[in-house]
Every structure is written in structure tokens, then in C-alpha cells.
Amino acid sequence: MGDSFRIAIVGSGPSGLSAAARAAELGLSYVLLEAEPHLSNTIFRYQKGKHVMAEPGVLPLRSPLPFEAGRREQILSNWAKGAAALKLQARMASPVTAIAGQKGGFTLTLKSGATLTAEFVVLAIGLQGNIRKLGVPGEDAPFVQYQLDDPDEYQDESIVIVGAGDAGIENALALMDHNRVTILNRDSEFTRAKEANNAAVIKAIGSGQMQCLYKAAIAKAEPAEDGPGGRLTITTDSGEVTVDCRRVIARLGAMPPRKFVESCGVEFPSKDPNSVPAVSPNYESNVSGLYIVGALAGFPLIKQAMNQGFEVIEFIEGRNVEPADTPLLRAKFERVPHWGDIDAALLTIQSRVPVLAPLTPLQLREFLLDSDVRTPAPGEALFRRNDYTDSFYSIVEGTVEVEIDPADPLNIVRLKAGDFFGEMSLISGRRRSATVRAGDDCVLIETPRRSMNKLINSVADVKRVVDEVFIRRAIQTHFVPNIDAAVLAPVVATARIERFRANDVLFRQGDPGDCLHLVRKGSVMITRDVGGRDVVLAYVPAGQYVGEMALMSEGLRTATVRAAVATETIRLEGEPFKELMDREPEIRDQVARTYKDRLTANVHAQHAKQEGGVIGFLLQQGVGEATDVLLIDEGLCVRCDQCEKACADTHGNVSRLDREAGPTFQNLHVPTSCRHCEHPHCMKDCPPDAIRRSASGEVFITDSCIGCGNCERNCPYGVIQMGVMTPEAPSLWRWMLFGQGSEPGRHEPGYNPDAAKKAAKCDMCKDLTGGPACVRACPTGAAIRVSPEDFMRVARTN
């Protein structure tokens, strides 16, 4: 038998190195085992010159070793000096192949065959040995790599970075000065990145230093037939594209080394390959005496990992030190003192809220740092029907009341502890579908959209739970709100979420009617072939459904349905849904009414081809993703430009409207003005988060705008301008009659030509009574603002 120690620390990343430093500082018997010939292989393998951030900034550092934001080389140097000063007992090039035993009697086997024993084991091995690959044909092609060591080695190359996390962003930023860089993001935002990286990549994309393909994924990688590089086939919301490049660098993260960890006796909470081992608040696993810290415990941030390394030694030594985030969490829980201490509060939340059950205690702590604990008064409106808010709520105690029918306040559904709500608007981007009020003794966790999306995207079990509840509630919302969930179970079990790019077909005219689609996100258009020409019959936004006509008639599809914009639907299989209608006559009656209304509308639209042309025109202009759009009836417009003048007068003399610009169909004109998209393109790339959506739906820009121009570049409709606000509007008559103000052609007093330009866009005059100034100023009533629900009315009157 080899040497014996009190503590064996496996892995010298930030958490393991910090644990060893604390053990050395306390004079304990310990050994640090590292598989590589150098300390901290994770940081060592960072690209040369990489700037390493010290996040989360709100946390203090607990470690005998120094750490602050800086270059990779400086951090490694500081750690090496600290390790030398503490005379760390480290064994390099000593990979551990097996760990057996429990508290007081562990045996560790090294690759060399040597063994050693320890009373306690700290597993700090990270994830770097299990790199996630592309998972498509060509993932191991010669021009595809999964690591970037030295960005300066690459000059004047076309490089595609795959991955929108911190590693991918940092690689892209390091390469963009001397190469042509494109970064692929599966999402529409960089939700998984640190705030500083998020701001930096958005700024780089906005300035043209790199390109970004959002909602994009590689389908195939093909090496070039002659020479280096290759071709990528990439799927996007707007279709499939091919990209030739010299190099692909995929930074897709890593998966826990599950096989090795399970061989040590450690259990995982689920079969999800991305799940991390469950550990106690003291970092102890289910194996007594075996502790897990750092990235393997679900915390890849360096400062968090170093704090855990320090704390785990304290816990082993019997000192119940508070985790560094405890004061922050304690402040959040002040409203619920009956929950007890932090550990008890976390246990209460996790035991009562199933959607948060898949999280480890450490992941739950991080989640709560981004959330608010609320104790609303009974009857308080948490949000109202038609609000444009998008936070997510989990009920920990008490109840909430969902008002189903605004005309009948007694028609409510009660949600109890353990339920969640707000997911419909979070996913669809549309208005709230109901008013929700707090019941008695209500305790809620309110989570911002960005944080909830991050959780959904990173924990598969959370996404599964949210999707299942979304499907069930969508069915209830569309058909019978108070129906028991058990009755819907057969339909929910066969339902699935489908995604469509713009212009993709959900089903075609003449297809069998085998399913129903609930539009969960985006919008669709219904068309019919009439005399060899597609006639647009209807526009269906998120929150409605299509496909019921063939189900009710038992015939073939009478129309084609295609996505107007990137769209998600819930596909309900026909047979289970028909059985549900047979069991629940109320559902059949409701679907029959929709069927009758749509049949009548389709017959009308087929004969009024002009109406279909107007609908098709509106959808071609992107109105399918709008929530409010300005339209002008050219038959009434006298070109007085009072709409533009009114807009400028109410917005610092920078008009948000260009009346003449924009397309026209017959008498219907779509001027250049904000459409207040359901998922605003301008909002996703704003470094200071200056673009917001009010509860009543207006997308507006706050005073925190820094003038970066990203929103102007990202808007596909050209409705954002960069301008300098002035204190008062110029007046020709005031200058001519009274000599006041500036001569025409000159700037007004207070105008500063050197002032930074800021973004300006329509905010629908949200702070003015009476509604948008452009509409109020129109002398002939030609200008109107309409919501999706009004599109059909506009189409029928033009």
C-alpha cells in the first residue's frame, strides 16, 4: 500500500488548486493529484493572451491564492508563485483511474498502478476530458477543431466559430482582427455568456468585425476536395445555406466524465448526459467523505470554483463556513423568515417546486441569485391580460388565481404551490393571455426572461417539464380551461413541438387531415390554390390553431398552411384528439364553431381575391411578427406630412417615421415605422440592455442607450435611426415674425454637433395620453396603427 493522507485532492483546476492551498495553509496532511505535467490544465489550455474574467463580480474571493481579472499568462504565473510559496504537495502526471471506499478509508489507484489511501477525497476534475463534438457528418474532418491555443497562429483565414458560450465568443473576439470570422448561435441571443462577453460580441457584430448567424446549426461538414478547408451546410430560420471556410472551431462545452464518476459510486440525478452529480450544500456526494467541487458540480466560473475549494476544506475540518453567496441569498429571503436558514429555504423551494427539482443545490443557488422572492398581497395583480411582460413565476406557497374570461371574473383557475405560470408569454413573445392575481399567503419566485431561458437551454429536464406544461395549458386555453389534466393526458402524451423556418409548409392542400397545430410562437398563413394561383385566405398568429377543418370533415386538407416567419407549433395527433372530442362534447362544439367561422371566412376570402392579396402583401412585409404596425390609406392621404412633424415634435425633433418610404399595395401603404415585433430583433443585441418592452407592448429605448448602433443594424425593417436630440423644434414662423430661433437651415440653440448620437425609434407615444401622435395628427384619418387581430379587418376594407 502506498502513502496515506487525510485528504486527496484530484485535479488542480481552480477549485482543486484552491483546496490544496487552503489545506497547505492549515498544515493538513494532503496530496494534490494532477493528470497533466503542469498545474491547472483548464486555464493552461486557454488561448494565449486570453483575458480571464473574475465573475460573478458580486462574490468575494475566498482562497489563499490570488485571482483577479487579467491575462491567462499572468493568472497562471500568480498561481505558480502562490503554490511555490505554500509548498503545495502536488504530484504531476499522476492521472487517477479508480477511487474506491468511503469516509475514512478511500483507496486511489493511479495510471502507473501505484495506490494511495486517504480519509477524504475532493474530486475537482472538471469536464475538459469530455469535449462535446458537432454530432454531424464530418465532425472529425481535418478542418474541424475543438480547441484554440494561439490565435496569432491564424492570419487572413475565413473561420467559423460554432458555439455561443463564453469559450466560443472569446475565440471569435481573439481571431477577428486578423481573420474573417463568423460565429454560429443556435439561439437568438447569447444567453449563456457572461455579461462582459455578451456586450463585447454584440459590439463586434454590430461594428462589422465579425458576422453572426442566429438560430443556426451545422448540418454537415465536407472537406475540400483539393487543398485545406471545406464547406459547411448550415440550417437557419430562413433556409439552408452553404459556407466555405478555411477552418471550423467548435466550442460546444463538455459533458461530465460520467463513467469514471459513477465508477467511484457517485450517483447522478438523471440519465441526461449533461446532468451533474447531486451534492449537498457542503459539496458532499452520496458517497460519504467524497466531495465534488468546481465545474463537475455545475459551477465552471473560476471565482465560484476557488471559493468552493476553500470552503470544502473548511467543511471537511468541521467548520460550518457560510458559502460566499449566503449574504446575497439571505437578503432575498428576508420576506419569508419562516423558511428558516438558507439551507432550509433552498430545501423548501426544491421540495415544493417540481420544475426546479432537477437542479442541484448549487445550481439552485445560482438561479436564485438572478431571481426575486415575492410575497404579494392577496388580490394583487401579478400581470394583466394583454400585458407584454415575460417574466416566469414559480409558486412556493399559497395560490394564485388565473382569470380566464375577462367578462366573468368568477371564471377562474387556481394554481397551487408547486405550479408555475408565465411560460406562455415567455415562449411566444405575445401578450399575456390572462390576468393572474395573488391568492392568500402567496410566496413566488419571479425570474427574468433571460435567466429562465438560460436555465431552459442548459438543463434538459427543466425544458422537458416546461414544454409538457406548456402543451397541456395551451390545449386548455384553446378549448376548455377547467378541464382536468388527466383527461388531456392521452393527447399530451402524443403531442410534440415542431419548428418551421419562414415559408416552410406545415401541411399542403390535399394532404390527409391527421393532426391539429397550435401556433406556439410566430405566425402562419393559410393559402389555397385557385386557378393555379395561391390565394391567401387568412393569417393566424401565435395563440391560435390551424388544421381543425380536415379533422372535423374527415376529409383532405382544403388549404395549405405555411410559416409566415420562424414558427413553433404544438402538433396534436388526430386520433387522440378526435377521441377527446368524443368524450368532451364541449370541446367538439368549440372546434365546430371555429370550423364554421373559418369555413365562412375562407369562402369569403376566396371570392374576395383582393383581400387575400392584401394579407399576402402584409405578411411579405414582415407583419407576421409584428404586434403593432402603422398603415396609411393612400386613398385618404393628402401628403401633408403632419404625421412626421407630429412624431418629431414629440420626440426631441428626431422623427421615428418616414412616411414616403416603404412599400404600397393598391391603396395600402406600410411606411417605415417600428412594428414592435413579438421577439424584437433590436432588443437581442443591446449591450446596456437599453431597449425594453412596456407592459402594454411598446418597445422603447431608455436613456441608457450608448449609441453603439447595434439595434439599427439588426432591425430588418430599417425603422431605427441614430440622431442627436435637440431641446426644441425649429419654427419658420417664429423666426420670420418675431426673430426668434434659428434661421432656416441652421441648427437650433442647444444643438451640439459633437454630441453622441443615440438610437431613436417609435415608442407609440407611450407616455402621451390619446395614443400615437402620428395618428392623432392625421387630418384625414388615413393613418392607423393596428394589431395582428386587426389585420383581417384592414384587409377587408382595402
SEGU-790248 format. One record per residue (C-alpha): residue in one letter; x, y, z. Coordinates in pm, whole numbers, plus 50000, padded with zeros to 5 digits. Example, Ala and Ser with C-alpha at 12.3 -4.5 7.8 and 13.67 -1.06 7.14 Angstrom:
<atoms>
a512304955050780;s513674989450714;
</atoms>
This chain:
<atoms>
m500005000050000;g501295034749913;d501295067250107;s498415077150330;f496865111950360;r493985128750535;i492775144950212;a493385135149850;i492515162649602;v492055150549244;g492545177348981;s494445210249002;g491985233348829;p490835264849015;s488795245349272;g491385217949334;l494275242549347;s492395264549594;a491535234249809;a495185223549816;a496255259049904;r493825260150197;a494945225850318;a498585237050300;e497765269250483;l496185248950766;g499085224350778;l496925194250693;s498065160850555;y497025161850188;v498125154549832;l497135171649505;l496965147349211;e497125161748857;a496955141348536;e498995166548332;p502625177248379;h501515212348479;l499045228148720;s495555239348622;n495305223448279;t491945240248209;i493435275148234;f496705263348078;r494785253147765;y493085286747729;q494155305247417;k497315325647456;g496675361047572;k493095353047671;h491535378047909;v490135358448202;m487215374048387;a486615373448761;e482885367348771;p480475367848945;g481565402749044;v479235403849347;l481055375049518;p484125379849737;l487105356749675;r487985330549937;s491345314649871;p494955317649980;l495785321049610;p495265354249430;f492815358649146;e491585389048962;a490655395648602;g493635395448372;r495575377148105;r495875339448117;e499655340848148;q499575364348447;i496995343448631;l498995311448581;s502155329348694;n500465342449009;w499155307949093;a502535291949035;k504145317349271;g501425311549531;a501795273849505;a505565276649548;a505205299449849;l502815274750015;k504975245049909;l501995226449769;q502285188649785;a501435181749421;r502115150649215;m502105159048847;a501455134748558;s499555112648801;p496125105048650;v493715087348884;t491995057248726;a489905044749019;i488585055949357;a487075030549597;g485845032249955;q484165058350169;k484875082750451;g487945072450647;g489075045650403;f489475055750036;t491925038749802;l493015057749491;t494645039349202;l496925058248963;k497535050448597;s501035039048689;g499495011848907;a500535028449230;t497925033149503;l497475056349798;t494895059950073;a493005089450215;e490335096750472;f488605121750243;v488575127549866;v487915160549688;l487035154549323;a487875185849124;i488495171048779;g486315194348572;l484925185048232;q487715191447982;g488345154947906;n484855150547757;i484615176247479;r481265177147302;k481605174046923;l479405186646640;g477425154446617;v477005157046237;p478695140645937;g482205154545909;e482625163246276;d486185149346265;a487105164045925;p490655178545905;f489395214545901;v487295210046219;q488955215346557;y487735217746915;q490475238547075;l492225271647010;d495665275047163;d497205305646999;p495005329646798;d498115346246649;e498865314446453;y495925321846223;q496115350645979;d493795360745692;e491625329645720;s487865325245695;i486945309146028;v483585297046154;i483165295646531;v480465271746646;g479155279046995;a477665309447165;g479065303647513;d481995321547669;a484645299547503;g483235304547153;i482805341947200;e486325346347336;n487815326447047;a485885347646798;l486975380146960;a490625369146965;l490595359346596;m488535387046438;d491295413246398;h493305392346150;n490685368746009;r487175367945864;v485135353646149;t481565340946154;i480025328646478;l477045304946480;n474455308446755;r471695282646793;d469605308546975;s468605344446900;e470705357847189;f473925349947372;t472055338147681;r474835315847817;a477605341847810;k478965363648087;e477695399248066;a481075413047957;n481405387247681;n477815393247576;a478465430547540;a481785425147359;v480455400947097;i477365422247031;k479555452646980;a481855433346743;i478905420546539;g477365454846527;s480595471246405;g481065445146134;q484205430046286;m482555395946273;q479375381046135;c476795361446328;l474225336246208;y471435333846466;k469175303446501;a471835284546304;a473315249746328;i475725229346118;a474055200545936;k477145187445754;a480885194645723;e482605184345399;p486385187145345;a487545204445029;e488455180244751;d491725198244686;g493505218944946;p492705228645303;g489355239145443;g485925227545346;r482235235445310;l479565237345578;t475875231445527;i474085253345782;t470395253845870;t468865287345965;d465385300946016;s465405315045663;g466575282745500;e469675262245436;v472925279345339;t476415267245247;v479565284045372;d483115278045251;c485765283145514;r489365275145596;r488695264045949;v485915254846192;i486495259046564;a483705242646764;r483405252847130;l480395233347241;g481335226947600;a481885193447759;m479935166347935;p480645152548281;p483035122348279;r480085101548391;k481555066848354;f484525074448578;v482475093748835;e479855066148858;s482635040348899;c483525058849220;g479985051949349;v478655086949281;e475045089549165;f473625113548906;p470105127848947;s469005118148594;k470055099648280;d470535132148093;p474175131047969;n474555167848065;s473435163248425;v475955168148702;p476275147949024;a473985157849307;v475915171549604;s474925186049940;p475295223050026;n478625212350177;y479645197049839;e479495161249969;s478245134949724;n476145104449810;v479445086849886;s480285096450242;g483565115450254;l483785121349876;y483285158049787;i482785173349440;v483605209449357;g484065231749052;a482775225348701;l481925188948777;a479445201949037;g477935225348778;f479965256848854;p482535264548582;l483185300748686;i486675304248831;k485815325549135;q482975302349234;a485255272149192;m488025287549402;n485555296449675;q484285260749677;g487835247349701;f488435268650009;e485065260150163;v485285222550110;i488415220650324;e486625240350594;f483695216150579;i485985185850600;e487615201250905;g484235205051071;r483885242651036;n480485252750902;v481645282850699;e478995302050509;p479235299650129;a480195332949976;d476755338149822;t474885332950151;p474555370250242;l473055377149900;l470555348749932;r469745358250292;a468715392850173;k466385377149916;f464715355250181;e464075383250432;r460405383350334;v459945346750434;p461605342750776;h459515311550848;w461615292850590;g464495292650836;d468145294650735;i469425294050376;d469765256350355;a466235251450486;a464895277450243;l466585260449949;l465195227050057;t461705242150085;i461895256449734;q463275225049575;s460845201649750;r457795222449659;v458565233549301;p458955203949062;v460295224948774;l463325233148993;a463735197649123;p466275187548852;l468695214448974;t471475205849212;p471535227249530;l474445246649382;q472615253149055;l469565263849255;r471635289249446;e472885304449122;f469345305048980;l468015323249286;l470715349549268;d469105360448938;s465515358349071;d463345377049320;v461325362349607;r457935379749618;t455145379949876;p452315398649703;a449195409449888;p446025388949829;g444285401449516;e447365419249382;a447615416549002;l450905399748912;f450205407648549;r447125415448346;r445595401548030;n447255417047724;d450305428747921;y453615424947737;t455645411948029;d457655380048007;s459005370148348;f458425334948479;y456815326948815;s457155296549040;i454675292249327;v456335281049651;e453435287549889;g449775296849866;t447785300249547;v447265323249253;e444055329049060;v444025329548681;e441105349448538;i440055330048228;d437225351648099;p437535389648138;a433745392348115;d433265367748401;p435565374848698;l434235343948875;n435555321148599;i438985314148743;v441525286348764;r443535283149084;l447175273149070;k448735259549387;a452185255949539;g454455237149302;d452865251348987;f454415277648766;f452975303248526;g454085329348275;e455595303948037;m453135311947755;s454385347647703;l457965337847783;i457965314247484;s455545330747240;g456595367147283;r452905376247271;r450685393947521;r449685377547846;s446665355547780;a445065360748121;t445105382048434;v446795365048730;r446215376249088;a447845365249411;g445805343949648;d446235341150023;d449705336050177;c451325336349836;v455125332949801;l456515334149449;i459865332949275;e459925357148981;t462655350248726;p463645373548440;r463265361448083;r466995359448013;s467725338848326;m464815315048267;n465805309747905;k469345302548020;l468045276048260;i465755260447998;n468615258947748;s471105243947994;v469045218548192;a467175193947969;d464865182048248;v463685217648313;k462965222647943;r461035190047935;v458835200048232;v458175234948092;d457305220947749;e454945194647893;v453055220248099;f453015244747808;i451405218247585;r448745209547843;r447915245847921;a447845255247553;i445195228547496;q443235240447799;t443495276847690;h442285269647339;f439465245947426;v438255240647785;p440195259448056;n438855239748352;i439265205048207;d441125180548427;a444725173648329;a444135136048346;v441525138548069;l444095155147845;a446855130247922;p446455108747604;v446575139647383;v449525154947569;a451445122047557;t451365121347176;a451805158947122;r455135172347008;i456725205946941;e457635212646577;r459745241046438;f459425257046096;r461525282545912;a459855311245729;n457885297445430;d458155261245548;v454935241645491;l453045227345790;f450705208245559;r449545211045198;q446195212945026;g445155177144952;d447095161445242;p445185138645482;g443885156245793;d445885137546052;c446715164746307;l445985198746453;h448645225846504;l448555250546795;v450755280146699;r453075284446995;k455445310446852;g455475330546529;s452575330046283;v451265311345978;m449335319745663;i446595298845505;t446555297545125;r444505279244862;d445265271244500;v442595288944296;g443025286243921;g446715278543951;r447405308344179;d447885308244556;v445265330044725;v445975339845086;l442895331845291;a443985340645642;y446765349845881;v446975330446210;p449245344046486;a450625326646793;g447885317047035;q445535302346774;y445315269046592;v445015255046239;g444115221346090;e440725216246252;m438785216945924;a440065183745790;l439645167646133;m436025178446156;s435135169945796;e437075136945791;g438385147845451;l441585160445291;r443205193745364;t441385221545181;a444245246545209;t448005249245250;v449455263345573;r452985276945581;a455035296345833;a454935334145780;v458025338246000;a460125314146208;t457415294746388;e456935268146654;t453765247646682;i452365220546906;r451275191946684;l448265173246825;e447775139446662;g444365134746504;e443135102046655;p443735110647025;f442205144946967;k439105130046798;e438705106547094;l438955136447326;m436205154347131;d434035123147155;r434485122547535;e434125160047581;p431265174447370;e432175209647486;i435505206847303;r433805193646989;d431345222646999;q434145247947037;v436155233146748;a432975231346539;r432395268646592;t435935276346482;y435465253346184;k432275271346081;d433805306146124;r436925296845928;l434935279945653;t432855311445612;a435965333545615;n437735311345361;v434795312045121;h434665349945154;a438445353345104;q438435330144803;h435895352244627;a437455384644751;k440865378744597;q441835414544665;e441585407445038;g443925377745005;g446325399544811;v446365424945094;i447005397945355;g449805383145146;f451295417745099;l451235424845472;l452885391645553;q455595397745292;q456455429945476;g457145410845798;v453835420045958;g453585383546062;e455925390446353;a454545424846435;t452405432846736;d451505468046620;v452105483446278;l451435517646122;l449405516345800;i448365545145571;d445405545445333;e446835562245023;g443305569944905;l442865593145204;c446425605845249;v446975641945124;r450785641145171;c450755669045428;d453425651445637;q451685661545957;c452305626146084;e456085630246051;k456045665146200;a453985653746498;c456385625046554;a459415648146551;d457735674046775;t457065647947043;h460475630747023;g463275656147051;n462985667146686;v464095632946560;s461225616946369;r460695579846415;l458665578346095;d459395580745722;r456015584145555;e457185582145194;a459445552245242;g458055517145245;p456035495445006;t452475500644885;f449825476044768;q446855492144597;n445845519244848;l447565503445149;h450975518145237;v453395504845503;p455635534245597;t458985529745766;s457985528046131;c458535503146412;r456345471946411;h457035463146778;c457925427346688;e456885399046919;h460595389746955;p462285423246877;h465445419946666;c466735452746810;m466445440847169;k468645409947146;d471965427547081;c471835457947310;p474955459347537;p473455482147806;d470045464947784;a468575498747689;i465715485047477;r462725474147680;r459105463747632;s456465480147845;a453625460347998;s451285474647732;g453515462747447;e455535492847332;v459175485347251;f461145516147354;i464685528547412;t465765541247754;d468245568847835;s470955542747896;c471505539647516;i475225542747438;g474805549047066;c476535517046951;g474155513246656;n473635475846700;c469855479546705;e469905499946383;r471975473046210;n469925444046346;c466495457646256;p465455441345926;y462905468645861;g465125499645878;v462975516846140;i465715527646383;q467725559446334;m470795573246508;g470325610146586;v471035639446820;m468095652047023;t467575689947046;p465775708847322;e463125725047100;a461755721946750;p462705747646481;s459935771546373;l459915790446042;w457085813446150;r458635821846485;w461885831446309;m460145852146036;l457645870946252;f459465875146580;g463135868846500;q463165840146748;g465035807746697;s467475799546421;e467405809346058;p466045780945840;g468825756645755;r470665763646078;h470565743646399;e468545754946698;p470285767747014;g471425738647227;y472325716846930;n475735701146979;p477165686246657;d479715666846861;a477135650747086;a476945613147068;k474115600746852;k471595578347016;a469095553646880;a465585566046809;k462545545146721;c458785546446752;d457565540647106;m453885545747011;c453955577447224;k453525555147528;d453825584147773;l451235606047599;t447515604547653;g445465599447341;g447755574847165;p450355578646888;a450895614646777;c451185604746410;v447685590146410;r446205619146606;a447815644846373;c446445629846050;p443725653745928;t442015628045704;g442185596745919;a444495579645669;a446965567945934;i446075539646169;r448015516346398;v446755480646406;s447495448846600;p447525413746445;e443915409646550;d443045439346324;f444865427446011;m441835409245876;r439635439845927;v442145461445739;a442365435945460;r438605435545417;t438345473545393;n441145478845138;
</atoms>
